[in-house]
Amino acid sequence: MRAVHFGAGNIGRGFIGALLSHSGYHVCFVDVRAPLVKALKERGSYSVRLLGERTERMDVSGVTALDSRTEPERVREAVAAADIVTTAVGPTVLKKVAPLIAEGLRLRLRRNEVPLNVIACENMLGGSTMLKKEIAAHLSQEERESLEHRIGFPDAAVDRIVPVQTGTDPLEVTVEPFYEWMVDRKGVRGEIPPIEGITYVEELTPYIERKLYTVNTGHAVCAYTGRLLGHETIRDAMRDTRVEKIVTGALEETGVLLVAKHSFSEEGHRDYITRIMERFSNPRLTDPVARVGRSAIRKLRPTDRLVGPALQLTDHGLEPRYLAAGIAAALFFDDGNDPEAVELQQLLDRKGIAGTLQTIAGIPPNSSLTRLVSERYREWEGEKEKA
């Protein structure tokens, strides 16, 4: 079996590519970083280190790579002959890889009647659906009709923490042991791809929101409050009882929403929260708060991890006080190496808290959430003055 995976980064090698390889696929990575492509071609294998209670090593073999800039024809042929195509390139890069995937699919539609599935494994809602739209824009009407029947684009939800890499081997990847890879069964064309580690579900939205409003929400709240209180890593922040209390409170608030909205069991969701908190506190994962907190404007959008659940809770007459504390802490994020952080501070200088929230998140200035965030912002100012 042959798999083509776009994105040979840490998630690509340490998560998706590793599972594909261990499921019996020969994995061809596609990337633009020449040294990485060269190393994968020459070695044909790499290692994944799992940082749990004890460090374990998993060997991944039977892999190769292609450079999409210098070998586009070979990439097209690989896509045309693949049994599965996956991506882990980041939401903003999907549009860039779509034309090349489209060319490969065009060849496949001409030569091969066997259905194929393309799965975007990105940290976003509807990644495969978005990729399908971008690919279709590069095909003729006839090809689009054929694509609809013969190429599946099942959406997916993926979850695995990959910390900053500190090893000297350019191919070895360090990851946490926990992972989830949920795929929408309804989007699959033909037979279900035999990939060990995928959970196929009939309705993906509940699991996407559970991950976004628990893992991503908790991670962001921890990063922003931890940075504000002087911590360098997520692990250090979680050892601060003030941070832990706010993160726990925020996840209890999102839990109320998720249980009511998607009928998760209260006990089951409490267990899920406990597991997530343990992951954040993993002493072997030294993830910098600056890395987790970057792209603050995107993370403050109205449907994202902080404002999204907060708005839904206020719509139901509830006060998301801990989420408001996380949103307020995010407004202090001022990393000069992050363009969004710079833009955020400029917005605050020009428009103030209410104007910034309205611009970024679409929250009306007179809303109860704006009031809550403004109150907590002033409290954070007091905390900073004491520090």
Steps between C-alpha positions, in 0.01 A plus 500: 500500500622848413439820695592853395525744789544874446706653780808329644504711815476375857128418481544341159786274611412459866128436464334444161795354311589271791147357521484451123832317499402275790176420317697353211518799265815603315499873580622765258533837672468815290669815628688811385794475743781350293720377790204320659396340171860394432537339844173306465600376154845387613401334827151374426423487873496705820411471868215639710560547874192476725535709817278327754582378849800346331643580159421247227633487148304405189683432175333607175626340179406467135480875439632735232441861396457735205570872467185663361702792361753300300310173442140601425458237228601220738261636762214497249578140408519401868157653571353329193624160619428542873267296720461792743602868498536699822623845602643666809624830360305756704169663403658789309709266281212283379424747222863482386512121471155474337614565138758220508257255662242601237744412221565160657129434540439600138743228392333251731150579373620425148682175585345340806141417591584401859375762753756699696473691827678826582512591869620842621635444851510864604418686820185653355132441437419340164856470371425234239189687384708815453771308312236345272369847412850625421577195287171523310589856398783355288286237323258512209126456550520141376792426732315653796202274436729197490680622813168510685436131442848349511711707742406523867595795718397388851557768762718410796581607854857443616659543838857444613735734684838538329739707713796704380759255369838500672671195347786506253355248253307704238254215437430379854181642652398525865126483577265425788360144512135611483336560162159508335421482129128517430370475143148559366387166360236667279767675294684180407479371142538127440636274772598640840879562492665241729699736721578393855431788739210662312157502664228532238189680626160573347496862621831682537388842624458401868855364512649797317335739745593284798864516396492870405313609815699279738852434374547822303305715747692363798835529325432863403371603843804338662739673259353849533449495878832324553692755294327785677609355835861456390521133400704375206339161430158337515631255759623781726174690457295197600697473824370848595173453692368830360543380142369152576186646658423715195569219252284260701224758525509574127475129414212455742323786320561351154399163642156635590460614141630179341291265715184699431570548129626153403357273772837382630461331838597726789718231657667416170576864429641553849736210434596660167581830674710317761697328224561831322621667821741211556635548147564870565687407821720234337846575651672373185329754272668839522279699265570878509197718576621740229464227237156386618375858525613624160241611242286651773271686258405174329437340837268787596279465193125455568492127421836405649605346833447794737230731371301224328391313813477823704250651256292183494488493880393864523228428242361252753511753782815361664805699610826346371717667762804276457487516122479877533815489714676305223381743232618795710840336552527447123465876451829544689691270262776723364766278342695721260586196285131432428345737240151434636612591851642827370177573312295414809687749718463769233124437491477530877690830491265641235164351591516383860362171628143531373606622156762228466254224595249638252761514222653158558214296642190689394386543861270803545652761735194493727491119535532317830812322372673831428415607854640178648822519295549869587457428871750214489743708293508760777556223756792370295645851494489495877675161505777635276552803724545274802749275320 
